Amino acid sequence: MSLRRKPKFTLRTLPFLVASLLAPALANAFTPFVVRDIQVEGIQRVDPGAVFGYLPVKVGEEFDEAKASEAIQRLYASGFFSDVKVDTSGDVLVITVAERPTIASVTFNGMREFDAKGITQSLAQVGFGEGRIFDKSMLERAEFELKQQYLSKGKYSVEITPIITPLPRNRVGVSFDVFEGDLAKIQEINIVGNKAVSTGTLLDLMDLTTPGMMTWYTGSDKYSREKLEGDMERIRSYYLDEGYLEFTSEPPQVSISPDREGIFVTLTVSEGEPYTINDVKLAGDLLGMDEDIQKLVTVKANERFSAEKTNETAKAISDYLGTLGYAFANVNPHPVLDRENHTTDLTFYVDPGRRVYVRRIQVGGNVRTRDQVIRREMRQSEAAWYDSDSISASRDRIDRLGYFNEVDVTTTPVPGSPDQVDVNVNVKEKPTGMINLGVGYGSTDKVMLSAGISQDNIFGSGNSLSLQMNTSKTNRSAIISHTDPYWTQDGVSKTTSLYYRRTTPYDTRGYSDGDYQVTAYGLGMNFGVPISEYDRIFVGANFEHNKIGRYDERYMPQAYQDFVKEYGKGTNALILNLGWSKDTRDSALAPTRGSYTRLSADFSTLDLRYYLLSAQQQYFLPLSRSTTLAFNGIVDYGRSYGSKAFPIIKSMYGGGIGSVRGYEGASLGPRDSLTNDYLGGSRRIIGNVQLYLPFPGASRDRTLRWFIFGDVGRVDNSDGSCMKGPTDHRAEDPCGWKYSAGIGLSWQSPMGPLQLSYGRALNSKPGDDKQSFQFQIGTAF
């Protein structure tokens, strides 16, 4: 096709609609003819074949005014061109176009709220991105989409300015200058239509709040569309749990103040009436296990309908069938309403599906961790019937290893085998090596420093190796330990440790010169034997050398002088230990339910001959969604055997955070008859009861809680003796029961675990050392 052109007339289109109207009239300027050739001019990136594809005429066909109009319309409709001309030269049809520029790059300036990659993908979904044709209407749509993203985050004062930069070869660069502004705060939340449930109760269910004392940290007063939708779902669930089966709500009404900094939210609900269950039935294929399945039904007739209990029953039946190999069991609760009497018949339709077994367990995502480390935590076996309990336990055990950020266990059917499934375990590894430095402060130990290096999954073997060092006013320690969690294939763990501890016993006189020290060096080996998913037995032995340093009788308490006379400045001990623990708590950081039990016994031989029995029990009882009642009890009992006294260097202490608050740390129990120093004792009993309550405005951080507490405890000696201080400083009853009560705050803060308490000693006696305000905080960085 030739590129030369001899124009006889020109049909230039302006707007698309104008071109459609004018083309027929202008086409009268020529006589229809048969096209001998078609030429295309002005294209740079668009393939000529694409232009030919839009034309309503081909070589050898007749061209007239109707086809001229249609050609213009089609080329404009393609979106590739900003200008189109149709010319003729003899029997040659000449198409001249001006291409629209393409987008070479999309960048963002000043955007901090979102990830640029995610926003770029979002804009691509509306047709705006690199390589796309640049069009002002698409630019406006992209600007609108970007603004909507910010509005959903509550940033109503956002300003977005697109900047277009022309580039060579008919390209443009698009840059969005973003001024994000501040998040709009919720000034008021109104709930309309609620009668049976108070507004306060519904507001407590919501994560979004009006500004409060802690909202500077929690951000719960910052409007978010996603959070509001979640709040509405929680309100709906609450009503359904209370039996309001006909509850409905209208879309939330959100308005903004003229300065775009305040948000006003109005929720409109229609409660309806609560429904009572008239009858509960089971239907479907029960596999002949009617009685067994009936035992799982906790919903009873004549009680108020509860969506939570109904769903729990459906899940219990489904899980039960899952343990029998029915991986795809479906249980559908179906209520039939009697609106006149406000009752409902509830039927659980059971469809067990086909029983299946596991063909293969496939592990993926582990780059460094060996397959064996993951597979040995699996409780589901290959070529065995599918068991949902075993798969769930396997997932939890893998997660508890602490080697992975994500653990995803899925089940997929085997194609062509309706009775087989594959279990896919996909993990996302996280760095398991750690170098940490820490600093903390306690009202008793003052400044505490720590440093350490550890590797929890060394060489991907699942073994751990660590070095940890700590120092404070009264304690200094260094520990090297190695743990093999699967020393045997049955899951018996072995831990080997080498440690150093130096303790400066609590001194009430504040001397800095002549202070005595107790230094211990030790080597230990301990084994852990699992006996269930939650229970573990511990057994081991430690060899320990203890030494009394910086000995000076001018400052040494009488009890330590007596110890040196009886045992000498240096002693050796072989300590055998046996223990058992059980942990069913839902969280180690901020537990709300479950229990923790620990029993242990130490038996020491060689120079130090004593035994020490210890027990601890914790219970966490949820009273509501955000209120927990916690109990803690600790009992320690030590006694020597043979002719010597219980070694003072193994004494236990009480008082302060962790025992009886309101009293000075370690102040409970015997005092030295010469110096009045705290000596601790061989017997200790501690009891705590604590009511955890949600902190106002802290719904986003469940670890931030305030509490009311009551403590009780005593420290004395197992033989009943209680050494007392000198006559001029003698405490009246240091070994008696001590009681305290108060309030406090606990928080897993960004700086580390924080605990504050204000306690009052309820039965203090003359000579007791009290301390009302106590706190402790630590950090790692």
C-alpha positions in Angstrom: 0.0 0.0 0.0 1.3 3.4 -1.1 1.8 6.3 1.5 1.3 9.1 -1.0 -2.1 10.9 -0.8 -3.9 13.4 -3.1 -6.8 14.7 -1.0 -10.0 15.5 -2.8 -12.0 16.2 0.3 -11.5 16.0 4.1 -14.0 14.8 6.7 -12.5 15.8 10.1 -14.4 14.7 13.2 -14.7 16.8 16.3 -16.6 15.3 19.2 -17.9 11.8 18.6 -21.6 12.9 18.6 -21.0 15.8 16.2 -19.1 13.4 13.8 -22.0 11.0 13.8 -24.5 13.8 12.9 -22.4 15.6 10.3 -20.9 12.6 8.5 -24.0 11.7 6.4 -24.3 15.3 5.2 -20.6 15.7 4.2 -20.6 12.3 2.5 -22.8 13.7 -0.2 -19.7 15.4 -1.5 -18.5 12.2 -3.2 -20.0 9.5 -5.3 -19.8 5.9 -3.9 -16.9 3.9 -5.4 -15.2 0.5 -5.1 -12.1 0.7 -2.9 -9.0 -0.4 -4.7 -6.6 0.3 -1.7 -6.7 1.4 2.0 -3.9 3.5 3.5 -3.4 4.3 7.2 -1.3 7.3 8.3 -0.4 8.7 11.7 -0.1 5.5 13.7 2.9 4.9 16.0 2.1 2.1 18.4 -1.3 0.8 17.2 -1.0 -2.1 14.7 -2.4 -1.2 11.2 -4.3 -4.4 11.3 -6.2 -3.2 14.3 -7.3 -0.1 12.3 -8.4 -2.3 9.3 -10.4 -4.4 11.8 -12.5 -1.4 12.9 -13.3 -0.3 9.3 -16.7 -1.4 7.8 -15.2 -1.8 4.3 -12.5 -4.0 2.7 -10.6 -3.7 -0.6 -12.9 -4.6 -3.4 -16.1 -3.4 -1.6 -18.1 -0.3 -2.3 -17.6 2.7 0.0 -20.3 5.3 0.5 -21.4 8.0 2.9 -23.0 5.6 5.4 -19.8 3.6 5.7 -17.8 6.8 6.0 -19.9 7.8 9.0 -19.6 4.3 10.5 -15.8 4.2 10.1 -15.4 7.4 12.0 -17.7 6.2 14.8 -15.9 2.8 15.1 -12.4 4.4 15.2 -13.4 6.8 17.9 -15.1 4.1 19.9 -11.9 2.1 20.0 -10.5 4.7 22.4 -7.1 4.7 20.7 -7.4 8.0 18.8 -8.0 11.6 19.7 -8.6 12.7 16.0 -9.7 10.8 12.8 -9.7 12.0 9.2 -11.1 10.1 6.2 -9.7 11.1 2.8 -10.0 9.6 -0.7 -7.6 9.7 -3.6 -9.1 8.2 -6.7 -10.2 4.8 -5.6 -7.9 4.8 -2.6 -9.3 5.3 0.9 -6.9 7.2 3.2 -7.4 7.0 7.0 -5.3 9.6 9.1 -5.4 9.3 12.8 -3.9 11.0 15.9 -3.2 8.5 18.6 -3.9 9.2 22.2 -0.8 9.0 24.4 -0.1 5.9 26.6 0.7 6.0 30.3 4.4 5.3 30.8 4.4 5.5 34.6 2.1 6.0 37.6 3.7 7.4 40.8 2.5 8.8 44.1 3.9 11.6 46.2 3.0 12.1 49.8 1.2 8.8 50.2 1.9 7.1 53.5 -1.5 5.5 54.4 -1.3 2.9 51.6 1.2 0.8 49.9 1.9 2.1 46.4 1.9 -1.3 44.8 -1.5 -2.2 46.2 -3.0 1.2 45.0 -1.5 0.7 41.6 -3.2 -2.7 41.3 -6.5 -1.2 42.5 -6.3 1.5 39.8 -5.5 -1.1 37.2 -8.8 -2.8 38.0 -10.7 0.4 36.8 -8.6 0.5 33.6 -5.9 3.0 34.6 -2.3 1.9 34.7 1.0 1.6 32.9 0.7 0.7 29.2 -3.0 1.8 29.1 -4.3 4.6 26.8 -4.4 7.9 28.6 -7.8 9.4 28.7 -9.0 12.3 30.9 -12.2 10.5 31.8 -10.1 7.5 33.0 -7.9 9.9 34.9 -10.9 11.3 36.7 -12.1 7.8 37.5 -8.7 6.9 38.9 -8.7 10.1 41.0 -12.1 9.2 42.3 -11.1 5.6 43.1 -8.0 6.9 45.0 -10.1 9.3 47.0 -12.6 6.6 47.9 -9.7 4.5 49.3 -8.9 7.4 51.7 -12.5 8.1 52.6 -12.9 4.5 53.6 -10.0 5.1 56.1 -11.7 8.2 57.5 -9.4 10.7 55.9 -12.1 13.1 54.6 -9.7 16.1 54.2 -7.5 14.3 51.6 -6.5 16.3 48.6 -5.4 14.6 45.4 -3.8 16.5 42.5 -2.8 14.7 39.3 0.2 16.0 37.4 0.6 15.0 33.7 4.1 15.1 32.2 4.5 14.6 28.4 7.2 12.2 27.4 8.9 11.3 24.1 7.1 8.9 21.7 3.6 10.1 22.6 3.7 9.0 26.2 2.8 10.6 29.5 3.9 10.2 33.1 1.1 10.5 35.6 2.0 11.6 39.2 -0.6 12.0 42.0 0.3 14.5 44.6 -1.5 13.4 47.8 -2.1 15.6 50.9 -3.6 13.0 53.2 -4.6 15.3 56.0 -5.7 14.0 59.5 -8.1 11.2 60.2 -11.6 12.4 60.9 -12.7 11.6 64.5 -16.1 10.3 65.5 -17.8 13.1 67.4 -21.1 11.3 68.0 -22.7 7.8 67.6 -26.5 7.7 67.7 -28.5 4.5 67.8 -32.2 4.8 66.9 -34.9 2.2 67.2 -33.6 0.1 70.1 -36.0 -0.5 73.0 -35.2 -3.8 74.6 -31.4 -3.3 74.6 -29.9 -0.1 76.0 -27.8 2.2 73.9 -24.8 1.7 76.3 -24.9 -2.0 75.8 -24.8 -1.7 72.0 -22.0 1.0 72.2 -19.9 -1.4 74.3 -20.2 -4.0 71.4 -18.6 -1.5 69.0 -14.9 -1.1 68.2 -15.6 2.5 67.1 -16.0 5.0 69.9 -16.1 8.7 70.5 -12.8 10.3 71.8 -11.7 9.1 75.2 -8.8 8.8 77.5 -6.9 6.1 75.6 -8.1 6.7 72.0 -4.9 8.5 71.3 -3.3 5.1 71.4 -6.1 2.8 70.3 -7.4 4.9 67.4 -10.9 3.7 68.0 -12.3 7.2 67.5 -10.9 7.3 63.9 -13.7 6.5 61.5 -13.3 3.4 59.3 -15.9 2.0 57.0 -14.6 -1.6 57.5 -14.8 -1.2 61.3 -18.3 0.2 61.1 -19.4 -2.8 59.1 -17.8 -5.1 61.6 -19.6 -3.2 64.4 -23.0 -3.6 62.7 -22.3 -7.3 62.3 -21.5 -7.6 66.0 -24.7 -5.8 66.9 -26.7 -8.1 64.6 -25.0 -11.2 66.2 -25.9 -9.9 69.7 -29.6 -9.6 68.8 -29.7 -13.0 67.2 -28.0 -14.5 70.3 -30.7 -12.9 72.4 -33.5 -14.5 70.2 -34.4 -11.5 68.0 -34.8 -13.5 64.8 -36.5 -10.7 62.9 -33.8 -8.1 63.7 -33.0 -5.8 60.9 -30.9 -2.7 60.4 -30.7 0.1 57.9 -27.4 1.1 56.3 -25.5 3.4 58.7 -25.9 7.1 58.1 -22.5 8.9 58.2 -22.2 12.7 58.0 -19.2 14.9 58.2 -18.8 18.4 59.8 -18.1 21.4 57.6 -14.4 21.4 58.6 -14.1 17.7 57.6 -12.7 16.7 60.9 -15.8 15.4 62.7 -17.9 12.4 61.9 -21.4 11.8 63.1 -22.8 8.2 62.8 -26.4 7.2 63.1 -27.5 3.6 63.3 -31.1 2.6 62.8 -32.3 -0.8 64.1 -35.5 -2.7 64.2 -35.5 -5.2 67.0 -38.7 -7.2 66.6 -39.6 -9.6 69.3 -37.6 -12.3 71.0 -38.4 -15.9 70.0 -38.6 -19.0 72.2 -37.8 -22.4 70.9 -40.8 -24.7 70.7 -39.2 -27.9 69.5 -35.8 -29.1 68.4 -35.4 -31.9 65.8 -32.7 -33.7 63.9 -33.2 -34.6 60.2 -31.2 -35.9 57.3 -28.8 -38.9 57.2 -27.8 -39.5 60.8 -25.8 -42.7 59.9 -27.7 -44.6 62.6 -26.0 -42.5 65.3 -29.1 -40.7 66.4 -28.4 -41.0 70.1 -24.7 -40.0 69.8 -25.6 -36.9 67.7 -28.6 -36.0 70.0 -26.1 -35.7 72.9 -24.3 -32.9 71.0 -27.5 -30.8 70.8 -27.2 -28.2 73.6 -30.3 -26.2 72.4 -33.4 -27.1 74.4 -37.1 -26.5 74.0 -38.7 -23.7 76.0 -35.6 -21.6 76.1 -34.9 -18.4 74.3 -33.4 -18.9 70.8 -29.6 -18.2 70.7 -27.8 -18.0 67.4 -24.5 -18.7 69.2 -25.8 -21.9 70.8 -27.4 -23.0 67.6 -24.2 -22.5 65.6 -22.2 -24.2 68.4 -24.5 -27.2 68.1 -24.2 -27.3 64.3 -20.4 -27.1 64.6 -20.2 -29.8 67.3 -22.2 -32.2 65.0 -20.0 -31.3 62.0 -16.8 -31.7 64.0 -18.0 -35.0 65.4 -18.7 -36.4 62.0 -15.3 -35.0 60.9 -13.6 -37.1 63.5 -15.2 -40.2 61.9 -13.8 -39.4 58.5 -16.7 -37.3 57.0 -14.5 -34.4 56.0 -17.3 -32.5 54.1 -20.2 -33.0 56.5 -22.7 -30.2 56.4 -25.1 -29.3 59.2 -27.7 -26.7 58.5 -30.0 -25.3 61.3 -33.4 -24.2 60.0 -35.8 -22.2 62.2 -39.5 -22.1 61.3 -41.1 -19.0 62.8 -44.5 -18.8 64.4 -44.9 -15.0 64.3 -48.1 -14.9 66.2 -46.8 -16.7 69.3 -43.2 -15.7 68.8 -41.9 -19.2 68.9 -39.8 -21.3 66.5 -39.3 -24.9 65.6 -35.6 -25.6 65.1 -34.5 -28.4 62.8 -30.9 -29.4 62.2 -30.5 -31.0 58.8 -27.5 -33.3 58.7 -25.7 -34.3 55.5 -22.5 -36.3 56.3 -21.4 -36.7 52.7 -18.9 -39.4 51.9 -16.4 -40.8 54.3 -12.8 -40.2 53.2 -9.3 -41.0 54.1 -6.1 -39.0 53.7 -4.0 -40.1 50.7 -1.1 -37.7 51.2 0.2 -34.9 53.5 2.0 -32.3 51.5 4.3 -29.7 53.2 5.1 -26.4 51.4 6.6 -23.0 52.0 9.4 -24.2 54.2 12.7 -23.1 52.7 15.0 -23.6 55.7 13.0 -25.8 58.1 13.3 -29.5 57.3 10.1 -31.4 56.4 10.7 -33.7 59.3 10.4 -30.9 61.8 6.9 -30.1 60.6 5.8 -33.7 59.9 6.6 -34.9 63.4 4.0 -32.4 64.8 1.3 -34.0 62.6 -1.3 -36.0 64.5 -3.1 -37.0 61.3 -1.5 -40.0 59.5 -1.4 -40.7 55.8 -3.6 -43.6 54.6 -5.8 -43.2 57.7 -9.3 -42.0 58.0 -9.7 -38.3 58.0 -9.9 -36.9 61.6 -10.7 -33.2 62.0 -9.6 -33.2 65.6 -6.2 -34.6 64.7 -5.8 -32.0 61.8 -6.7 -29.1 64.1 -4.3 -30.3 66.8 -1.6 -30.7 64.1 -2.1 -27.1 63.0 -1.8 -25.8 66.6 1.3 -27.8 67.3 3.0 -26.5 64.2 2.1 -23.0 65.1 3.3 -23.4 68.7 6.8 -24.2 67.3 7.2 -20.4 66.8 9.1 -20.8 63.5 6.4 -19.5 61.2 4.5 -16.3 60.7 1.6 -18.2 59.0 0.5 -21.8 59.2 -2.3 -22.8 56.8 -3.7 -26.3 56.7 -6.2 -27.1 54.0 -7.9 -30.2 52.6 -8.4 -30.8 48.9 -10.3 -33.7 47.3 -8.2 -36.1 45.1 -9.4 -35.8 41.5 -11.2 -38.9 40.4 -11.2 -40.4 43.9 -14.3 -39.3 45.8 -13.2 -41.1 49.0 -9.7 -39.5 49.2 -8.3 -36.1 50.2 -4.9 -34.5 50.5 -3.9 -32.4 53.5 -1.8 -29.4 52.5 0.4 -27.8 55.1 1.7 -24.4 53.9 3.9 -22.3 56.1 5.6 -19.0 55.9 8.9 -18.9 57.7 10.0 -16.1 59.9 13.5 -15.2 61.2 14.1 -17.4 64.3 17.4 -16.0 65.2 17.4 -13.0 67.6 19.8 -10.6 69.1 18.2 -8.6 71.8 19.2 -5.9 74.2 16.8 -4.9 77.0 16.3 -2.4 79.7 13.7 -2.3 82.4 12.9 -0.8 85.7 11.2 -2.2 88.8 10.4 -0.6 92.1 12.4 -3.3 93.9 15.2 -4.3 91.6 15.6 -0.8 90.1 17.3 -0.7 86.7 17.4 -4.1 84.9 19.6 -4.7 81.8 19.5 -7.8 79.6 21.2 -9.0 76.4 21.1 -12.2 74.5 21.4 -14.1 71.3 19.3 -17.1 70.4 18.4 -19.3 67.4 15.2 -21.3 67.9 15.5 -23.3 64.7 19.2 -23.8 64.2 20.0 -25.1 60.7 16.3 -25.9 60.2 16.5 -28.8 62.7 14.0 -27.5 65.2 16.7 -27.4 67.9 17.4 -24.1 69.8 20.6 -22.6 71.1 20.7 -19.4 73.2 22.9 -17.2 75.4 21.1 -14.9 77.8 22.5 -12.3 80.2 20.7 -10.2 82.8 21.8 -7.7 85.5 20.0 -5.6 88.1 20.6 -4.2 91.5 20.2 -7.6 93.2 20.7 -10.2 90.5 23.1 -11.0 87.7 22.9 -14.1 85.5 24.2 -15.7 82.3 22.8 -18.8 80.8 23.8 -20.9 77.8 21.2 -23.5 76.8 20.5 -26.0 74.0 17.2 -27.7 73.5 16.3 -30.7 71.3 12.5 -30.9 71.3 12.6 -34.3 69.7 15.5 -36.0 71.4 13.4 -39.2 70.8 10.8 -39.8 68.1 8.1 -39.9 70.8 8.6 -36.2 71.5 10.9 -36.4 74.6 12.8 -33.1 74.8 16.3 -32.6 76.2 17.7 -29.3 77.5 21.3 -28.8 78.4 22.3 -25.6 80.2 25.3 -23.9 81.7 24.5 -21.0 84.0 26.0 -18.4 86.3 24.1 -16.4 88.9 25.2 -13.8 91.3 22.8 -12.5 93.9 23.2 -9.7 96.4 20.6 -10.5 99.1 18.1 -7.8 99.8 19.7 -5.2 102.2 17.6 -2.8 104.2 20.5 -0.7 105.2 21.6 0.5 101.8 25.3 -0.2 102.2 27.4 0.0 99.1 30.7 -1.2 100.6 31.2 -4.6 102.1 28.0 -6.0 100.6 28.1 -9.8 100.5 27.3 -11.9 97.4 26.1 -15.4 96.6 27.5 -16.7 93.4 26.3 -19.9 91.8 27.8 -21.9 88.8 25.8 -24.7 87.4 25.5 -27.3 84.7 22.1 -29.0 84.1 20.3 -31.5 81.9 16.5 -31.8 81.9 14.1 -33.9 79.9 10.4 -33.2 79.1 8.1 -36.1 78.4 4.7 -35.3 76.8 1.8 -37.4 78.2 -1.0 -35.5 76.4 -1.5 -32.5 74.2 -1.5 -30.2 77.3 0.5 -32.2 79.9 4.2 -32.7 80.2 6.4 -34.3 82.8 9.9 -32.8 83.5 12.8 -34.7 85.0 16.5 -33.7 85.3 19.5 -32.9 87.3 21.8 -29.9 88.0 25.2 -29.7 89.5 25.8 -26.4 91.2 28.6 -24.7 93.1 27.7 -21.9 95.4 30.1 -19.4 97.0 29.7 -16.6 99.5 31.9 -13.7 98.3 33.0 -10.3 99.8 32.6 -11.8 103.3 32.9 -9.1 106.0 31.4 -9.8 109.4 30.9 -6.1 110.0 28.1 -6.1 107.5 27.2 -9.7 107.1 23.7 -10.6 108.5 23.9 -13.1 111.4 22.0 -15.7 109.3 24.7 -15.7 106.6 27.4 -15.8 109.2 25.7 -18.9 110.7 25.5 -20.4 107.2 29.2 -20.0 106.6 30.1 -21.5 109.9 27.8 -24.5 109.2 28.5 -25.0 105.5 31.6 -23.0 104.7 32.0 -20.3 102.1 31.8 -22.7 99.2 29.4 -25.6 98.7 28.5 -28.1 96.0 25.1 -29.6 95.3 23.6 -32.1 93.0 19.9 -31.1 92.5 17.5 -33.7 91.1 14.2 -32.3 89.9 10.9 -33.8 88.9 7.8 -31.8 87.7 4.5 -31.8 85.8 2.7 -29.0 84.1 -0.6 -28.6 82.3 -1.5 -25.5 80.3 -4.9 -24.9 78.7 -4.8 -21.1 78.7 -6.0 -19.4 75.5 -3.1 -17.0 75.6 0.2 -16.7 77.5 0.1 -12.8 77.2 -3.4 -11.9 78.2 -5.4 -15.1 79.0 -9.1 -14.9 79.3 -10.0 -18.6 79.9 -8.3 -21.9 80.8 -6.0 -22.9 83.5 -2.3 -23.5 84.3 -1.0 -26.1 86.7 2.6 -26.7 87.8 4.0 -29.2 90.3 7.7 -29.7 90.9 10.1 -31.2 93.4 13.8 -30.6 93.9 16.0 -33.0 95.9 19.6 -31.8 96.7 22.5 -33.9 97.8 26.3 -33.5 98.5 27.0 -30.4 100.7 23.5 -28.9 100.5 20.9 -31.5 101.7 17.4 -30.3 101.3 14.2 -30.8 99.3 11.9 -28.2 97.9 8.3 -28.8 96.8 6.5 -26.3 94.7 3.0 -26.0 93.3 1.1 -23.3 91.3 -2.4 -23.2 90.1 -4.1 -20.5 87.9 -7.7 -20.3 86.7 -9.1 -17.8 84.3 -12.9 -17.5 84.2 -14.5 -15.3 81.5 -17.5 -13.4 83.0 -18.3 -11.6 79.8 -16.8 -10.7 76.5 -14.2 -8.4 78.0 -14.2 -9.3 81.7 -12.2 -12.1 83.3 -11.9 -13.3 86.9 -8.4 -14.8 87.6 -7.2 -16.8 90.5 -3.5 -17.6 91.3 -2.1 -19.8 94.1 1.5 -20.6 94.9 2.8 -22.9 97.6 6.5 -23.6 98.2 7.9 -25.8 101.0 11.5 -26.5 101.6 13.2 -28.5 104.4 16.6 -29.8 105.1 17.4 -33.5 105.9 20.3 -34.5 108.1 21.6 -32.5 110.9 22.0 -29.1 109.2 19.6 -26.2 108.8 17.8 -25.3 105.6 20.4 -23.4 103.5 19.7 -19.6 103.7 20.9 -19.2 100.1 17.9 -21.2 98.9 15.3 -19.0 100.7 12.1 -17.8 98.9 10.8 -14.3 99.1 7.5 -12.6 99.1 6.1 -9.1 98.8 5.7 -6.7 95.8 4.5 -7.4 92.3 4.0 -11.1 91.7 3.1 -11.9 95.3 1.6 -9.5 97.9 1.4 -6.0 96.5 1.3 -3.1 98.9 4.4 -4.4 100.7 8.0 -3.7 99.8 9.5 -6.3 97.5 10.9 -9.3 99.3 10.0 -7.8 102.7 7.7 -10.6 103.9 9.1 -13.2 106.3 12.0 -13.5 108.7 14.3 -10.6 109.4 18.0 -10.9 110.4 18.5 -10.6 114.2 21.6 -8.5 113.6 21.0 -6.3 110.6 17.2 -6.5 110.1 17.9 -7.6 106.4 15.1 -9.5 104.6 16.0 -13.2 104.7 13.1 -14.9 103.0 12.1 -18.3 104.2 11.8 -22.0 103.4 8.0 -21.9 103.2 5.9 -19.5 101.1 2.2 -19.3 100.4 0.7 -16.7 98.0 -2.8 -16.3 96.8 -4.2 -13.7 94.4 -7.6 -12.9 93.0 -7.9 -10.4 90.2 -10.8 -9.1 88.2 -9.7 -7.9 84.8 -11.8 -5.2 83.2 -11.6 -3.5 79.8 -9.8 -0.2 79.7 -12.1 2.6 78.3 -11.4 3.2 74.7 -8.9 0.3 74.4 -11.0 -2.2 72.4 -8.3 -2.5 69.8 -5.7 -3.7 72.3 -7.0 -6.6 74.4 -3.8 -6.7 76.4 -4.5 -3.3 77.9 -6.6 -4.0 80.9 -7.2 -2.5 84.4 -7.9 -4.7 87.3 -9.1 -4.9 90.9 -7.0 -7.3 93.1 -6.8 -8.9 96.5 -3.6 -10.5 97.7 -2.8 -12.7 100.6 0.5 -14.4 101.6 3.1 -15.3 104.1 6.7 -16.3 104.2 8.2 -18.2 107.1 10.3 -21.3 107.9 9.1 -24.8 107.6 10.3 -25.5 111.2 8.1 -22.7 112.5 10.9 -20.4 113.4 10.9 -16.7 112.5 14.1 -14.8 113.1 13.4 -11.2 114.0 15.4 -8.0 113.6 17.3 -6.2 116.3 15.3 -4.7 119.2 15.3 -1.1 117.9 14.0 -2.2 114.4 12.1 -5.3 115.3 9.0 -6.0 113.2 6.1 -7.1 115.3 4.9 -10.0 113.1 7.0 -10.4 109.9 6.0 -14.0 109.4 2.3 -13.6 109.8 -0.4 -13.5 107.1 -0.3 -10.3 105.1 -3.4 -9.0 103.2 -3.7 -6.3 100.6 -6.1 -4.9 98.0 -6.0 -2.3 95.3 -6.2 -1.5 91.6 -3.8 -1.8 88.8 -3.1 -1.7 85.1 -1.4 -4.3 82.8 -0.4 -3.8 79.2 1.8 -5.5 76.6 3.1 -2.1 75.6 5.4 -1.4 72.7 8.2 -1.0 75.3 7.5 -4.4 76.8 5.3 -5.9 79.6 4.0 -3.1 81.9 2.3 -3.6 85.2 1.3 -0.8 87.5 -0.5 -1.3 90.9 -1.6 0.8 93.8 -2.2 -1.5 96.8 -3.0 -0.9 100.4 -1.8 -3.2 103.1 -4.9 -4.2 105.1 -3.4 -5.6 108.2 0.1 -4.2 108.5 1.9 -4.3 111.8 4.6 -2.1 113.3 7.9 -2.7 111.5 6.3 -3.8 108.2 7.8 -2.1 105.1 4.9 -0.9 102.9 5.0 0.4 99.4 1.7 1.5 97.9 2.7 2.3 94.3 4.7 -0.4 92.4 5.5 -0.9 88.8 7.7 -2.8 86.4 8.4 -2.3 82.7 10.9 -3.8 80.3 11.7 -3.5 76.7 13.6 -5.2 73.9 15.0 -3.6 70.8 
